[in-house]
Amino acid sequence: MAAAAATATTTAAATAAAVGPGEVISVHSLEQWTMQIEEANAAKKLVVIDFTASWCGPCRIMAPIFADLAKKFPAAVFLKVDVDELKPIAEQFSVEAMPTFLFMKEGDVKDRVVGAIKEELTTKVGLHAAA
């Protein structure tokens, strides 16, 4: 069992390392979450988090839009968090509806978009990426 956990952690870290700028990083562990946030904070990068769920239809509609935004704003870090897989993170940020998009910079929540609102998400990514 410990070997499986170590393999999963190593795989998650390798996957995160293989993902370049302009790509959405799916976070699957608390360790990976911490690593991504710490790296972004150290680099003073905007972090845009998509709180999603596999069963959420509006989330599936927004996924390609979120991926396109990641390509358009490669200086920002785009993370995807499944609320069922990582409940503690969703609870920490009071996520109650999916999708919820959170904007963070240097550890502070700057803004959020709740719901599948393409125009608002696009506008706010542009606004916060420029700041």
Backbone atoms as SQL, in Angstrom:
CREATE TABLE atoms (id INTEGER PRIMARY KEY, chain TEXT, resi INTEGER, resn TEXT, atom TEXT, x REAL, y REAL, z REAL);
INSERT INTO atoms VALUES
  (1, 'A', 1, 'MET', 'N', 0.822, -1.191, 0.000),
  (2, 'A', 1, 'MET', 'CA', 0.000, 0.000, 0.000),
  (3, 'A', 1, 'MET', 'C', 0.869, 1.260, 0.000),
  (4, 'A', 2, 'ALA', 'N', 1.897, 1.309, 0.825),
  (5, 'A', 2, 'ALA', 'CA', 2.769, 2.474, 0.866),
  (6, 'A', 2, 'ALA', 'C', 3.473, 2.671, -0.470),
  (7, 'A', 3, 'ALA', 'N', 3.844, 1.567, -1.116),
  (8, 'A', 3, 'ALA', 'CA', 4.497, 1.658, -2.422),
  (9, 'A', 3, 'ALA', 'C', 3.549, 2.267, -3.448),
  (10, 'A', 4, 'ALA', 'N', 2.282, 1.886, -3.389),
  (11, 'A', 4, 'ALA', 'CA', 1.288, 2.435, -4.319),
  (12, 'A', 4, 'ALA', 'C', 1.126, 3.939, -4.091),
  (13, 'A', 5, 'ALA', 'N', 1.104, 4.351, -2.827),
  (14, 'A', 5, 'ALA', 'CA', 0.972, 5.772, -2.509),
  (15, 'A', 5, 'ALA', 'C', 2.193, 6.541, -2.991),
  (16, 'A', 6, 'ALA', 'N', 3.376, 5.965, -2.787),
  (17, 'A', 6, 'ALA', 'CA', 4.605, 6.608, -3.242),
  (18, 'A', 6, 'ALA', 'C', 4.615, 6.727, -4.760),
  (19, 'A', 7, 'THR', 'N', 4.160, 5.668, -5.438),
  (20, 'A', 7, 'THR', 'CA', 4.099, 5.699, -6.893),
  (21, 'A', 7, 'THR', 'C', 3.116, 6.768, -7.360),
  (22, 'A', 8, 'ALA', 'N', 1.969, 6.863, -6.713),
  (23, 'A', 8, 'ALA', 'CA', 0.963, 7.867, -7.085),
  (24, 'A', 8, 'ALA', 'C', 1.520, 9.269, -6.887),
  (25, 'A', 9, 'THR', 'N', 2.237, 9.488, -5.776),
  (26, 'A', 9, 'THR', 'CA', 2.812, 10.796, -5.503),
  (27, 'A', 9, 'THR', 'C', 3.883, 11.122, -6.526),
  (28, 'A', 10, 'THR', 'N', 4.744, 10.145, -6.837),
  (29, 'A', 10, 'THR', 'CA', 5.793, 10.342, -7.825),
  (30, 'A', 10, 'THR', 'C', 5.179, 10.621, -9.190),
  (31, 'A', 11, 'THR', 'N', 4.136, 9.881, -9.546),
  (32, 'A', 11, 'THR', 'CA', 3.464, 10.085, -10.824),
  (33, 'A', 11, 'THR', 'C', 2.855, 11.480, -10.889),
  (34, 'A', 12, 'ALA', 'N', 2.203, 11.907, -9.814),
  (35, 'A', 12, 'ALA', 'CA', 1.594, 13.239, -9.778),
  (36, 'A', 12, 'ALA', 'C', 2.664, 14.315, -9.923),
  (37, 'A', 13, 'ALA', 'N', 3.792, 14.150, -9.240),
  (38, 'A', 13, 'ALA', 'CA', 4.876, 15.123, -9.326),
  (39, 'A', 13, 'ALA', 'C', 5.465, 15.139, -10.738),
  (40, 'A', 14, 'ALA', 'N', 5.636, 13.974, -11.335),
  (41, 'A', 14, 'ALA', 'CA', 6.172, 13.894, -12.693),
  (42, 'A', 14, 'ALA', 'C', 5.212, 14.527, -13.687),
  (43, 'A', 15, 'THR', 'N', 3.925, 14.295, -13.498),
  (44, 'A', 15, 'THR', 'CA', 2.920, 14.893, -14.379),
  (45, 'A', 15, 'THR', 'C', 2.960, 16.410, -14.261),
  (46, 'A', 16, 'ALA', 'N', 3.043, 16.910, -13.048),
  (47, 'A', 16, 'ALA', 'CA', 3.088, 18.353, -12.837),
  (48, 'A', 16, 'ALA', 'C', 4.348, 18.936, -13.468),
  (49, 'A', 17, 'ALA', 'N', 5.464, 18.228, -13.340),
  (50, 'A', 17, 'ALA', 'CA', 6.719, 18.714, -13.895),
  (51, 'A', 17, 'ALA', 'C', 6.679, 18.728, -15.426),
  (52, 'A', 18, 'ALA', 'N', 5.940, 17.787, -16.022),
  (53, 'A', 18, 'ALA', 'CA', 5.873, 17.675, -17.472),
  (54, 'A', 18, 'ALA', 'C', 4.950, 18.712, -18.096),
  (55, 'A', 19, 'VAL', 'N', 4.092, 19.305, -17.286),
  (56, 'A', 19, 'VAL', 'CA', 3.140, 20.293, -17.789),
  (57, 'A', 19, 'VAL', 'C', 3.849, 21.636, -17.881),
  (58, 'A', 20, 'GLY', 'N', 3.768, 22.247, -19.048),
  (59, 'A', 20, 'GLY', 'CA', 4.448, 23.517, -19.252),
  (60, 'A', 20, 'GLY', 'C', 3.513, 24.696, -19.126),
  (61, 'A', 21, 'PRO', 'N', 4.045, 25.902, -19.332),
  (62, 'A', 21, 'PRO', 'CA', 3.207, 27.095, -19.310),
  (63, 'A', 21, 'PRO', 'C', 2.110, 26.969, -20.369),
  (64, 'A', 22, 'GLY', 'N', 0.956, 27.514, -20.054),
  (65, 'A', 22, 'GLY', 'CA', -0.135, 27.453, -21.008),
  (66, 'A', 22, 'GLY', 'C', -0.957, 26.189, -20.927),
  (67, 'A', 23, 'GLU', 'N', -0.700, 25.368, -19.912),
  (68, 'A', 23, 'GLU', 'CA', -1.436, 24.122, -19.740),
  (69, 'A', 23, 'GLU', 'C', -2.150, 24.132, -18.390),
  (70, 'A', 24, 'VAL', 'N', -3.268, 23.420, -18.329),
  (71, 'A', 24, 'VAL', 'CA', -3.989, 23.271, -17.067),
  (72, 'A', 24, 'VAL', 'C', -3.373, 22.110, -16.293),
  (73, 'A', 25, 'ILE', 'N', -3.085, 22.331, -15.024),
  (74, 'A', 25, 'ILE', 'CA', -2.502, 21.301, -14.172),
  (75, 'A', 25, 'ILE', 'C', -3.609, 20.728, -13.290),
  (76, 'A', 26, 'SER', 'N', -3.871, 19.447, -13.433),
  (77, 'A', 26, 'SER', 'CA', -4.849, 18.776, -12.566),
  (78, 'A', 26, 'SER', 'C', -4.155, 18.383, -11.268),
  (79, 'A', 27, 'VAL', 'N', -4.725, 18.833, -10.163),
  (80, 'A', 27, 'VAL', 'CA', -4.138, 18.571, -8.844),
  (81, 'A', 27, 'VAL', 'C', -4.875, 17.389, -8.224),
  (82, 'A', 28, 'HIS', 'N', -4.094, 16.368, -7.817),
  (83, 'A', 28, 'HIS', 'CA', -4.700, 15.141, -7.300),
  (84, 'A', 28, 'HIS', 'C', -4.305, 14.801, -5.868),
  (85, 'A', 29, 'SER', 'N', -3.489, 15.657, -5.230),
  (86, 'A', 29, 'SER', 'CA', -3.092, 15.385, -3.847),
  (87, 'A', 29, 'SER', 'C', -2.851, 16.704, -3.121),
  (88, 'A', 30, 'LEU', 'N', -2.922, 16.648, -1.806),
  (89, 'A', 30, 'LEU', 'CA', -2.642, 17.843, -1.002),
  (90, 'A', 30, 'LEU', 'C', -1.192, 18.275, -1.169),
  (91, 'A', 31, 'GLU', 'N', -0.285, 17.292, -1.330),
  (92, 'A', 31, 'GLU', 'CA', 1.128, 17.599, -1.519),
  (93, 'A', 31, 'GLU', 'C', 1.334, 18.356, -2.829),
  (94, 'A', 32, 'GLN', 'N', 0.677, 17.879, -3.877),
  (95, 'A', 32, 'GLN', 'CA', 0.806, 18.533, -5.179),
  (96, 'A', 32, 'GLN', 'C', 0.211, 19.946, -5.119),
  (97, 'A', 33, 'TRP', 'N', -0.920, 20.097, -4.432),
  (98, 'A', 33, 'TRP', 'CA', -1.542, 21.414, -4.247),
  (99, 'A', 33, 'TRP', 'C', -0.551, 22.372, -3.577),
  (100, 'A', 34, 'THR', 'N', 0.028, 21.941, -2.479),
  (101, 'A', 34, 'THR', 'CA', 0.971, 22.771, -1.729),
  (102, 'A', 34, 'THR', 'C', 2.158, 23.163, -2.595),
  (103, 'A', 35, 'MET', 'N', 2.692, 22.202, -3.337),
  (104, 'A', 35, 'MET', 'CA', 3.846, 22.464, -4.203),
  (105, 'A', 35, 'MET', 'C', 3.501, 23.517, -5.262),
  (106, 'A', 36, 'GLN', 'N', 2.358, 23.364, -5.922),
  (107, 'A', 36, 'GLN', 'CA', 1.968, 24.305, -6.980),
  (108, 'A', 36, 'GLN', 'C', 1.753, 25.713, -6.424),
  (109, 'A', 37, 'ILE', 'N', 1.064, 25.802, -5.298),
  (110, 'A', 37, 'ILE', 'CA', 0.786, 27.114, -4.698),
  (111, 'A', 37, 'ILE', 'C', 2.086, 27.778, -4.233),
  (112, 'A', 38, 'GLU', 'N', 2.968, 27.013, -3.586),
  (113, 'A', 38, 'GLU', 'CA', 4.235, 27.587, -3.106),
  (114, 'A', 38, 'GLU', 'C', 5.092, 28.084, -4.252),
  (115, 'A', 39, 'GLU', 'N', 5.155, 27.301, -5.351),
  (116, 'A', 39, 'GLU', 'CA', 5.947, 27.717, -6.517),
  (117, 'A', 39, 'GLU', 'C', 5.370, 28.993, -7.139),
  (118, 'A', 40, 'ALA', 'N', 4.057, 29.047, -7.275),
  (119, 'A', 40, 'ALA', 'CA', 3.408, 30.226, -7.865),
  (120, 'A', 40, 'ALA', 'C', 3.605, 31.452, -6.977),
  (121, 'A', 41, 'ASN', 'N', 3.479, 31.274, -5.664),
  (122, 'A', 41, 'ASN', 'CA', 3.664, 32.383, -4.733),
  (123, 'A', 41, 'ASN', 'C', 5.091, 32.918, -4.802),
  (124, 'A', 42, 'ALA', 'N', 6.062, 32.008, -4.844),
  (125, 'A', 42, 'ALA', 'CA', 7.467, 32.410, -4.903),
  (126, 'A', 42, 'ALA', 'C', 7.748, 33.208, -6.180),
  (127, 'A', 43, 'ALA', 'N', 7.086, 32.830, -7.280),
  (128, 'A', 43, 'ALA', 'CA', 7.273, 33.509, -8.561),
  (129, 'A', 43, 'ALA', 'C', 6.323, 34.700, -8.730),
  (130, 'A', 44, 'LYS', 'N', 5.488, 34.946, -7.708),
  (131, 'A', 44, 'LYS', 'CA', 4.491, 36.033, -7.739),
  (132, 'A', 44, 'LYS', 'C', 3.562, 35.922, -8.944),
  (133, 'A', 45, 'LYS', 'N', 3.183, 34.700, -9.265),
  (134, 'A', 45, 'LYS', 'CA', 2.301, 34.459, -10.404),
  (135, 'A', 45, 'LYS', 'C', 0.843, 34.421, -9.977),
  (136, 'A', 46, 'LEU', 'N', -0.024, 34.821, -10.898),
  (137, 'A', 46, 'LEU', 'CA', -1.454, 34.665, -10.712),
  (138, 'A', 46, 'LEU', 'C', -1.773, 33.172, -10.794),
  (139, 'A', 47, 'VAL', 'N', -2.620, 32.698, -9.874),
  (140, 'A', 47, 'VAL', 'CA', -3.093, 31.320, -9.902),
  (141, 'A', 47, 'VAL', 'C', -4.602, 31.364, -10.117),
  (142, 'A', 48, 'VAL', 'N', -5.055, 30.663, -11.156),
  (143, 'A', 48, 'VAL', 'CA', -6.485, 30.563, -11.431),
  (144, 'A', 48, 'VAL', 'C', -6.869, 29.110, -11.186),
  (145, 'A', 49, 'ILE', 'N', -7.801, 28.892, -10.264),
  (146, 'A', 49, 'ILE', 'CA', -8.174, 27.530, -9.871),
  (147, 'A', 49, 'ILE', 'C', -9.597, 27.246, -10.320),
  (148, 'A', 50, 'ASP', 'N', -9.757, 26.128, -11.005),
  (149, 'A', 50, 'ASP', 'CA', -11.068, 25.650, -11.436),
  (150, 'A', 50, 'ASP', 'C', -11.488, 24.551, -10.472),
  (151, 'A', 51, 'PHE', 'N', -12.451, 24.860, -9.599),
  (152, 'A', 51, 'PHE', 'CA', -13.020, 23.845, -8.712),
  (153, 'A', 51, 'PHE', 'C', -14.146, 23.172, -9.481),
  (154, 'A', 52, 'THR', 'N', -13.994, 21.888, -9.732),
  (155, 'A', 52, 'THR', 'CA', -14.867, 21.156, -10.630),
  (156, 'A', 52, 'THR', 'C', -15.290, 19.836, -10.014),
  (157, 'A', 53, 'ALA', 'N', -16.141, 19.112, -10.726),
  (158, 'A', 53, 'ALA', 'CA', -16.550, 17.766, -10.315),
  (159, 'A', 53, 'ALA', 'C', -16.847, 16.971, -11.582),
  (160, 'A', 54, 'SER', 'N', -16.540, 15.690, -11.563),
  (161, 'A', 54, 'SER', 'CA', -16.722, 14.846, -12.752),
  (162, 'A', 54, 'SER', 'C', -18.179, 14.756, -13.181),
  (163, 'A', 55, 'TRP', 'N', -19.102, 14.895, -12.235),
  (164, 'A', 55, 'TRP', 'CA', -20.531, 14.768, -12.517),
  (165, 'A', 55, 'TRP', 'C', -21.187, 16.085, -12.928),
  (166, 'A', 56, 'CYS', 'N', -20.427, 17.157, -12.976),
  (167, 'A', 56, 'CYS', 'CA', -20.960, 18.504, -13.196),
  (168, 'A', 56, 'CYS', 'C', -20.964, 18.865, -14.680),
  (169, 'A', 57, 'GLY', 'N', -22.157, 18.949, -15.261),
  (170, 'A', 57, 'GLY', 'CA', -22.297, 19.299, -16.677),
  (171, 'A', 57, 'GLY', 'C', -21.721, 20.662, -17.021),
  (172, 'A', 58, 'PRO', 'N', -22.074, 21.728, -16.297),
  (173, 'A', 58, 'PRO', 'CA', -21.503, 23.043, -16.587),
  (174, 'A', 58, 'PRO', 'C', -19.969, 23.060, -16.486),
  (175, 'A', 59, 'CYS', 'N', -19.412, 22.231, -15.602),
  (176, 'A', 59, 'CYS', 'CA', -17.951, 22.135, -15.481),
  (177, 'A', 59, 'CYS', 'C', -17.347, 21.603, -16.771),
  (178, 'A', 60, 'ARG', 'N', -17.990, 20.577, -17.342),
  (179, 'A', 60, 'ARG', 'CA', -17.500, 19.995, -18.596),
  (180, 'A', 60, 'ARG', 'C', -17.587, 21.014, -19.729),
  (181, 'A', 61, 'ILE', 'N', -18.613, 21.854, -19.718),
  (182, 'A', 61, 'ILE', 'CA', -18.745, 22.898, -20.741),
  (183, 'A', 61, 'ILE', 'C', -17.614, 23.922, -20.604),
  (184, 'A', 62, 'MET', 'N', -17.240, 24.254, -19.368),
  (185, 'A', 62, 'MET', 'CA', -16.221, 25.283, -19.120),
  (186, 'A', 62, 'MET', 'C', -14.792, 24.765, -19.284),
  (187, 'A', 63, 'ALA', 'N', -14.582, 23.462, -19.230),
  (188, 'A', 63, 'ALA', 'CA', -13.224, 22.906, -19.285),
  (189, 'A', 63, 'ALA', 'C', -12.431, 23.366, -20.517),
  (190, 'A', 64, 'PRO', 'N', -12.987, 23.293, -21.745),
  (191, 'A', 64, 'PRO', 'CA', -12.189, 23.751, -22.890),
  (192, 'A', 64, 'PRO', 'C', -11.957, 25.270, -22.881),
  (193, 'A', 65, 'ILE', 'N', -12.872, 26.023, -22.312),
  (194, 'A', 65, 'ILE', 'CA', -12.702, 27.478, -22.197),
  (195, 'A', 65, 'ILE', 'C', -11.555, 27.779, -21.238),
  (196, 'A', 66, 'PHE', 'N', -11.524, 27.062, -20.124),
  (197, 'A', 66, 'PHE', 'CA', -10.450, 27.212, -19.131),
  (198, 'A', 66, 'PHE', 'C', -9.098, 26.852, -19.767),
  (199, 'A', 67, 'ALA', 'N', -9.066, 25.770, -20.549),
  (200, 'A', 67, 'ALA', 'CA', -7.834, 25.345, -21.227),
  (201, 'A', 67, 'ALA', 'C', -7.372, 26.407, -22.232),
  (202, 'A', 68, 'ASP', 'N', -8.317, 27.018, -22.955),
  (203, 'A', 68, 'ASP', 'CA', -7.963, 28.083, -23.900),
  (204, 'A', 68, 'ASP', 'C', -7.385, 29.292, -23.177),
  (205, 'A', 69, 'LEU', 'N', -7.970, 29.639, -22.039),
  (206, 'A', 69, 'LEU', 'CA', -7.447, 30.765, -21.252),
  (207, 'A', 69, 'LEU', 'C', -6.029, 30.474, -20.766),
  (208, 'A', 70, 'ALA', 'N', -5.764, 29.228, -20.389),
  (209, 'A', 70, 'ALA', 'CA', -4.412, 28.851, -19.951),
  (210, 'A', 70, 'ALA', 'C', -3.411, 29.072, -21.081),
  (211, 'A', 71, 'LYS', 'N', -3.806, 28.777, -22.307),
  (212, 'A', 71, 'LYS', 'CA', -2.922, 28.992, -23.469),
  (213, 'A', 71, 'LYS', 'C', -2.723, 30.481, -23.735),
  (214, 'A', 72, 'LYS', 'N', -3.780, 31.276, -23.551),
  (215, 'A', 72, 'LYS', 'CA', -3.704, 32.718, -23.828),
  (216, 'A', 72, 'LYS', 'C', -2.927, 33.472, -22.750),
  (217, 'A', 73, 'PHE', 'N', -2.863, 32.921, -21.547),
  (218, 'A', 73, 'PHE', 'CA', -2.194, 33.591, -20.429),
  (219, 'A', 73, 'PHE', 'C', -1.148, 32.653, -19.809),
  (220, 'A', 74, 'PRO', 'N', -0.066, 32.349, -20.560),
  (221, 'A', 74, 'PRO', 'CA', 0.919, 31.376, -20.064),
  (222, 'A', 74, 'PRO', 'C', 1.714, 31.835, -18.841),
  (223, 'A', 75, 'ALA', 'N', 1.654, 33.120, -18.507),
  (224, 'A', 75, 'ALA', 'CA', 2.375, 33.603, -17.323),
  (225, 'A', 75, 'ALA', 'C', 1.641, 33.261, -16.037),
  (226, 'A', 76, 'ALA', 'N', 0.363, 32.899, -16.148),
  (227, 'A', 76, 'ALA', 'CA', -0.422, 32.509, -14.971),
  (228, 'A', 76, 'ALA', 'C', -0.393, 30.994, -14.822),
  (229, 'A', 77, 'VAL', 'N', -0.721, 30.526, -13.624),
  (230, 'A', 77, 'VAL', 'CA', -0.797, 29.092, -13.346),
  (231, 'A', 77, 'VAL', 'C', -2.276, 28.713, -13.272),
  (232, 'A', 78, 'PHE', 'N', -2.679, 27.736, -14.072),
  (233, 'A', 78, 'PHE', 'CA', -4.064, 27.291, -14.115),
  (234, 'A', 78, 'PHE', 'C', -4.162, 25.902, -13.501),
  (235, 'A', 79, 'LEU', 'N', -4.896, 25.795, -12.396),
  (236, 'A', 79, 'LEU', 'CA', -5.045, 24.537, -11.674),
  (237, 'A', 79, 'LEU', 'C', -6.481, 24.054, -11.745),
  (238, 'A', 80, 'LYS', 'N', -6.654, 22.741, -11.806),
  (239, 'A', 80, 'LYS', 'CA', -7.984, 22.130, -11.778),
  (240, 'A', 80, 'LYS', 'C', -8.045, 21.232, -10.554),
  (241, 'A', 81, 'VAL', 'N', -9.070, 21.444, -9.714),
  (242, 'A', 81, 'VAL', 'CA', -9.230, 20.678, -8.479),
  (243, 'A', 81, 'VAL', 'C', -10.614, 20.043, -8.481),
  (244, 'A', 82, 'ASP', 'N', -10.660, 18.717, -8.377),
  (245, 'A', 82, 'ASP', 'CA', -11.935, 18.003, -8.265),
  (246, 'A', 82, 'ASP', 'C', -12.375, 18.087, -6.804),
  (247, 'A', 83, 'VAL', 'N', -13.548, 18.680, -6.568),
  (248, 'A', 83, 'VAL', 'CA', -14.006, 18.913, -5.187),
  (249, 'A', 83, 'VAL', 'C', -14.287, 17.615, -4.437),
  (250, 'A', 84, 'ASP', 'N', -14.609, 16.548, -5.152),
  (251, 'A', 84, 'ASP', 'CA', -14.845, 15.262, -4.487),
  (252, 'A', 84, 'ASP', 'C', -13.530, 14.583, -4.125),
  (253, 'A', 85, 'GLU', 'N', -12.521, 14.802, -4.935),
  (254, 'A', 85, 'GLU', 'CA', -11.211, 14.186, -4.711),
  (255, 'A', 85, 'GLU', 'C', -10.434, 14.928, -3.618),
  (256, 'A', 86, 'LEU', 'N', -10.546, 16.258, -3.591),
  (257, 'A', 86, 'LEU', 'CA', -9.794, 17.074, -2.633),
  (258, 'A', 86, 'LEU', 'C', -10.737, 17.994, -1.853),
  (259, 'A', 87, 'LYS', 'N', -11.622, 17.351, -1.097),
  (260, 'A', 87, 'LYS', 'CA', -12.618, 18.083, -0.295),
  (261, 'A', 87, 'LYS', 'C', -12.010, 19.130, 0.634),
  (262, 'A', 88, 'PRO', 'N', -10.891, 18.824, 1.307),
  (263, 'A', 88, 'PRO', 'CA', -10.338, 19.818, 2.240),
  (264, 'A', 88, 'PRO', 'C', -9.990, 21.150, 1.564),
  (265, 'A', 89, 'ILE', 'N', -9.528, 21.102, 0.322),
  (266, 'A', 89, 'ILE', 'CA', -9.181, 22.339, -0.379),
  (267, 'A', 89, 'ILE', 'C', -10.452, 23.105, -0.734),
  (268, 'A', 90, 'ALA', 'N', -11.459, 22.391, -1.229),
  (269, 'A', 90, 'ALA', 'CA', -12.736, 23.034, -1.560),
  (270, 'A', 90, 'ALA', 'C', -13.340, 23.679, -0.307),
  (271, 'A', 91, 'GLU', 'N', -13.272, 22.984, 0.820),
  (272, 'A', 91, 'GLU', 'CA', -13.809, 23.520, 2.071),
  (273, 'A', 91, 'GLU', 'C', -13.016, 24.739, 2.544),
  (274, 'A', 92, 'GLN', 'N', -11.699, 24.676, 2.389),
  (275, 'A', 92, 'GLN', 'CA', -10.833, 25.786, 2.811),
  (276, 'A', 92, 'GLN', 'C', -11.232, 27.087, 2.107),
  (277, 'A', 93, 'PHE', 'N', -11.666, 26.977, 0.845),
  (278, 'A', 93, 'PHE', 'CA', -12.021, 28.162, 0.065),
  (279, 'A', 93, 'PHE', 'C', -13.536, 28.360, -0.060),
  (280, 'A', 94, 'SER', 'N', -14.293, 27.673, 0.788),
  (281, 'A', 94, 'SER', 'CA', -15.757, 27.812, 0.840),
  (282, 'A', 94, 'SER', 'C', -16.424, 27.631, -0.521),
  (283, 'A', 95, 'VAL', 'N', -15.971, 26.620, -1.255),
  (284, 'A', 95, 'VAL', 'CA', -16.565, 26.327, -2.552),
  (285, 'A', 95, 'VAL', 'C', -17.852, 25.549, -2.313),
  (286, 'A', 96, 'GLU', 'N', -18.960, 26.108, -2.766),
  (287, 'A', 96, 'GLU', 'CA', -20.267, 25.489, -2.550),
  (288, 'A', 96, 'GLU', 'C', -20.993, 25.169, -3.846),
  (289, 'A', 97, 'ALA', 'N', -20.504, 25.682, -4.976),
  (290, 'A', 97, 'ALA', 'CA', -21.133, 25.429, -6.274),
  (291, 'A', 97, 'ALA', 'C', -20.035, 25.171, -7.296),
  (292, 'A', 98, 'MET', 'N', -20.365, 24.353, -8.298),
  (293, 'A', 98, 'MET', 'CA', -19.411, 24.080, -9.347),
  (294, 'A', 98, 'MET', 'C', -20.008, 24.508, -10.680),
  (295, 'A', 99, 'PRO', 'N', -19.157, 25.051, -11.540),
  (296, 'A', 99, 'PRO', 'CA', -17.749, 25.358, -11.273),
  (297, 'A', 99, 'PRO', 'C', -17.597, 26.653, -10.473),
  (298, 'A', 100, 'THR', 'N', -16.533, 26.698, -9.689),
  (299, 'A', 100, 'THR', 'CA', -16.103, 27.934, -9.037),
  (300, 'A', 100, 'THR', 'C', -14.669, 28.166, -9.474),
  (301, 'A', 101, 'PHE', 'N', -14.396, 29.368, -9.927),
  (302, 'A', 101, 'PHE', 'CA', -13.050, 29.746, -10.354),
  (303, 'A', 101, 'PHE', 'C', -12.523, 30.763, -9.357),
  (304, 'A', 102, 'LEU', 'N', -11.353, 30.471, -8.811),
  (305, 'A', 102, 'LEU', 'CA', -10.751, 31.316, -7.785),
  (306, 'A', 102, 'LEU', 'C', -9.484, 31.939, -8.351),
  (307, 'A', 103, 'PHE', 'N', -9.259, 33.212, -8.043),
  (308, 'A', 103, 'PHE', 'CA', -8.067, 33.925, -8.489),
  (309, 'A', 103, 'PHE', 'C', -7.230, 34.245, -7.257),
  (310, 'A', 104, 'MET', 'N', -5.978, 33.761, -7.248),
  (311, 'A', 104, 'MET', 'CA', -5.097, 33.991, -6.112),
  (312, 'A', 104, 'MET', 'C', -3.779, 34.589, -6.575),
  (313, 'A', 105, 'LYS', 'N', -3.221, 35.430, -5.734),
  (314, 'A', 105, 'LYS', 'CA', -1.887, 35.954, -5.993),
  (315, 'A', 105, 'LYS', 'C', -1.176, 36.083, -4.660),
  (316, 'A', 106, 'GLU', 'N', 0.011, 35.503, -4.603),
  (317, 'A', 106, 'GLU', 'CA', 0.836, 35.527, -3.392),
  (318, 'A', 106, 'GLU', 'C', 0.057, 35.064, -2.165),
  (319, 'A', 107, 'GLY', 'N', -0.768, 34.036, -2.347),
  (320, 'A', 107, 'GLY', 'CA', -1.478, 33.415, -1.241),
  (321, 'A', 107, 'GLY', 'C', -2.802, 34.068, -0.877),
  (322, 'A', 108, 'ASP', 'N', -3.125, 35.196, -1.512),
  (323, 'A', 108, 'ASP', 'CA', -4.375, 35.899, -1.200),
  (324, 'A', 108, 'ASP', 'C', -5.408, 35.671, -2.300),
  (325, 'A', 109, 'VAL', 'N', -6.642, 35.407, -1.894),
  (326, 'A', 109, 'VAL', 'CA', -7.734, 35.284, -2.855),
  (327, 'A', 109, 'VAL', 'C', -8.095, 36.692, -3.312),
  (328, 'A', 110, 'LYS', 'N', -8.002, 36.927, -4.613),
  (329, 'A', 110, 'LYS', 'CA', -8.271, 38.253, -5.180),
  (330, 'A', 110, 'LYS', 'C', -9.685, 38.369, -5.731),
  (331, 'A', 111, 'ASP', 'N', -10.251, 37.231, -6.195),
  (332, 'A', 111, 'ASP', 'CA', -11.547, 37.286, -6.860),
  (333, 'A', 111, 'ASP', 'C', -12.059, 35.868, -7.039),
  (334, 'A', 112, 'ARG', 'N', -13.331, 35.754, -7.465),
  (335, 'A', 112, 'ARG', 'CA', -13.892, 34.452, -7.790),
  (336, 'A', 112, 'ARG', 'C', -15.030, 34.635, -8.777),
  (337, 'A', 113, 'VAL', 'N', -15.256, 33.583, -9.566),
  (338, 'A', 113, 'VAL', 'CA', -16.400, 33.509, -10.473),
  (339, 'A', 113, 'VAL', 'C', -17.114, 32.214, -10.118),
  (340, 'A', 114, 'VAL', 'N', -18.394, 32.311, -9.807),
  (341, 'A', 114, 'VAL', 'CA', -19.181, 31.121, -9.477),
  (342, 'A', 114, 'VAL', 'C', -20.161, 30.876, -10.609),
  (343, 'A', 115, 'GLY', 'N', -20.044, 29.698, -11.210),
  (344, 'A', 115, 'GLY', 'CA', -20.936, 29.333, -12.309),
  (345, 'A', 115, 'GLY', 'C', -20.223, 29.313, -13.648),
  (346, 'A', 116, 'ALA', 'N', -20.914, 28.783, -14.634),
  (347, 'A', 116, 'ALA', 'CA', -20.364, 28.641, -15.979),
  (348, 'A', 116, 'ALA', 'C', -20.614, 29.925, -16.766),
  (349, 'A', 117, 'ILE', 'N', -19.901, 30.983, -16.385),
  (350, 'A', 117, 'ILE', 'CA', -20.090, 32.299, -16.997),
  (351, 'A', 117, 'ILE', 'C', -18.826, 32.646, -17.773),
  (352, 'A', 118, 'LYS', 'N', -18.793, 32.232, -19.039),
  (353, 'A', 118, 'LYS', 'CA', -17.603, 32.368, -19.878),
  (354, 'A', 118, 'LYS', 'C', -17.098, 33.810, -19.937),
  (355, 'A', 119, 'GLU', 'N', -17.987, 34.763, -20.177),
  (356, 'A', 119, 'GLU', 'CA', -17.581, 36.159, -20.344),
  (357, 'A', 119, 'GLU', 'C', -16.941, 36.714, -19.075),
  (358, 'A', 120, 'GLU', 'N', -17.553, 36.423, -17.927),
  (359, 'A', 120, 'GLU', 'CA', -17.011, 36.926, -16.661),
  (360, 'A', 120, 'GLU', 'C', -15.651, 36.295, -16.369),
  (361, 'A', 121, 'LEU', 'N', -15.533, 34.997, -16.607),
  (362, 'A', 121, 'LEU', 'CA', -14.254, 34.314, -16.379),
  (363, 'A', 121, 'LEU', 'C', -13.172, 34.911, -17.269),
  (364, 'A', 122, 'THR', 'N', -13.468, 35.062, -18.542),
  (365, 'A', 122, 'THR', 'CA', -12.500, 35.602, -19.506),
  (366, 'A', 122, 'THR', 'C', -12.074, 37.015, -19.113),
  (367, 'A', 123, 'THR', 'N', -13.036, 37.849, -18.749),
  (368, 'A', 123, 'THR', 'CA', -12.744, 39.231, -18.346),
  (369, 'A', 123, 'THR', 'C', -11.852, 39.271, -17.113),
  (370, 'A', 124, 'LYS', 'N', -12.194, 38.457, -16.117),
  (371, 'A', 124, 'LYS', 'CA', -11.439, 38.492, -14.855),
  (372, 'A', 124, 'LYS', 'C', -10.040, 37.907, -15.001),
  (373, 'A', 125, 'VAL', 'N', -9.869, 36.896, -15.852),
  (374, 'A', 125, 'VAL', 'CA', -8.517, 36.371, -16.082),
  (375, 'A', 125, 'VAL', 'C', -7.670, 37.497, -16.694),
  (376, 'A', 126, 'GLY', 'N', -8.214, 38.179, -17.693),
  (377, 'A', 126, 'GLY', 'CA', -7.484, 39.278, -18.330),
  (378, 'A', 126, 'GLY', 'C', -7.147, 40.382, -17.343),
  (379, 'A', 127, 'LEU', 'N', -8.099, 40.740, -16.508),
  (380, 'A', 127, 'LEU', 'CA', -7.923, 41.791, -15.508),
  (381, 'A', 127, 'LEU', 'C', -6.823, 41.432, -14.514),
  (382, 'A', 128, 'HIS', 'N', -6.907, 40.220, -13.954),
  (383, 'A', 128, 'HIS', 'CA', -5.942, 39.834, -12.914),
  (384, 'A', 128, 'HIS', 'C', -4.571, 39.461, -13.483),
  (385, 'A', 129, 'ALA', 'N', -4.539, 38.964, -14.716),
  (386, 'A', 129, 'ALA', 'CA', -3.255, 38.636, -15.337),
  (387, 'A', 129, 'ALA', 'C', -2.450, 39.905, -15.629),
  (388, 'A', 130, 'ALA', 'N', -3.169, 41.000, -15.891),
  (389, 'A', 130, 'ALA', 'CA', -2.510, 42.277, -16.188),
  (390, 'A', 130, 'ALA', 'C', -2.037, 42.995, -14.924),
  (391, 'A', 131, 'ALA', 'N', -2.621, 42.633, -13.787),
  (392, 'A', 131, 'ALA', 'CA', -2.301, 43.341, -12.532),
  (393, 'A', 131, 'ALA', 'C', -0.945, 42.939, -11.988);
